[in-house]
């Protein structure tokens, strides 16, 4: 059975943008697209309550979230989305289904059989808003636990946003892709994260910008601003280390033009800045098996909250 590009839907503008992005990615990869709507089971007393009529104010839970849509209408969302995508992406095989269960658990489980999982995000407001009633918990849980790459797409993302302007200065999906941006920690570089980014760049026939944020060791901090020579030497060392970390990947992917960006300061800030010129931002998430469970690191979390381009989170050991 072929792997899929799988996208979670809830009818929101975020999830519609995610579905469109996922269809484009499925086309780039030559893979089928799977649309999934996950409906959380309605508690028994609520399930027996009569549906509100026109003009009736929808009740809200203590968390301030609207009740789930009626059961008889929940299959409409993925199937209508699938019909539209089949018309716009005739070369992509599109399937749609609706499932019942805890959305975070179901989507994390589906990710195991997917090439990648795509979810909607509110961009500058973080992950809140993925799936009706999730208040951010679903997106956070999936990113923190999925073993396969997870891509977050903000509302309003258009195909033309991933491309440079055409010669007339007009946004166009027919123009070349913007670069793929990779956030790389050269102290613990991981092959799966790097390979995902190179693969994304070669599929888009675009450059790969590798951003590495660095700071001096704590014992240098007080004298660094006044010691220009020391700062220059540390910068040279970081640049050399970045070049060495990327050398085998340049050889493996000779068609990808690589721009190395070792930058002094916060990696998260530099990645968010670079996202404004990117078609995709790739970051890693270390899999931690400890008493506190899985979570995303501070750099990845900041990028998820503030990047303006789609963000791919690649789990690694």
Buried (B, 14 or more C-beta within 10 A) or exposed (E): EEBBBBBBBBBBBBBBBBBBBBBBBBBEBEBBBBBBBBBBEBEEEEEEEEEEEEEEEEEEEEEEEEBBBEBEEBBEBBBBBBEBBBEEBEEBBBBBBBBBEBBBBBBBEBBEBBBBBBBBBBBEBBBBBBBBBBBBBBBBBBBBBBEBBBBBBBBEBEBBBBBBEBEEEEBBEEBBBBBBBBBBBBEEBBEEBBBBBBBBBBBBEBBBBBBBBBBBEEEEEEEBEEBEEBBEEBBEEBBEBBBEBBEEBBEEBEEBBBEBBBBBEBBBBBBBBBBEEBBBBBBBBBEEEEEEEBBBBEBBBBBBBBBBBBBBBBBBE
